[in-house]
């Protein structure tokens, strides 16, 4: 099976200036032309359309309109952290457009059971039309086992530094009196208002123990994971955070919140620890527990790596997706 990747927006750094909006329109127009070329090709084709909220919904509605007009079968793959909320904030006209593009899709893929239930109800989708496909990541072949006995416990946060990701709660938990005498260090890697969180860390008196390296490329992420013991992501809202999967793939113990599809990924006390979102005290207690109990930390690391190899290796994901595409291509209805 052959695949062709089509960028319908252009590079993320185009921004929103008038010149960049024109370029984004050109990218979208080029994508429409490529759909038409695929339809007139003698090779049977299915369009796999990834969709999130905001501008993505508008762009993908245009692509779907083209696909429908030329008789090209398509599936929609929802990547938004809460597309049901995105749908509900729109007016009746855009809601009608969204319902139509979803109902006409040969298949709808979502990140977890929550999204399947909410979108099935909101958009009146048939049970066999919508399926869960969890995210996945490549196997990084991590350095295992981890030997950290006697060394400070290394915490790692990966993602956009923001309130939604729980960064304020994480910093306050690290500054808790519970952890004052514990041996730990933390790296908060990602973009966002870094200066704001550096100032908060300084105000909390933990700036010497917390580093903010900014956004990391793939090689730097691997290096950071190799140096870490625990992946921490206390988000308030997620679909299925890629950072969680990165942590599992590297054999890191994971501390996260039971939002989105995380409860379908993290097995409590087997591959990670789940804490309520926004609960600083519970987060601090979990951080201390994993610092002080090296046997627990090692067991969770082993469980995390096993969970990744069983469920979230990109090779397994690719086989599932290829089988789905093949089934859609074979469907002549």
Buried (B, 14 or more C-beta within 10 A) or exposed (E): EEEEEBEBBBEEEBEEEEEBEEBBEEBBEBBBEBBBEBBEEEEEBBBBBEBBBEEBBEBBBBBBBBBBEEEBBBBBBBBBBBBBEBBEEBEEEBBEBBBBBBEEBBBBBBBBEBBBEBBBEBBEBEEEBBBBBBBBBEBBEBEEEBEBEEEBBBBBBBBEBBEBBBBBBBBBBBBBEBBEEBEBBBBBBBEBBBEEBBEBBEEBEBBEBBBBEEBBEEEEBBEBBBBBBBBBBBBBBBBBBBBBBBBBBBBBBBBBBBBBBBBBBBBEEBBBBBBEBBBBBBBBBBBBBBBEEBEBBBBBBBBBBBBBBEBBBBEBBEEBBEEBBEEBBEEEE
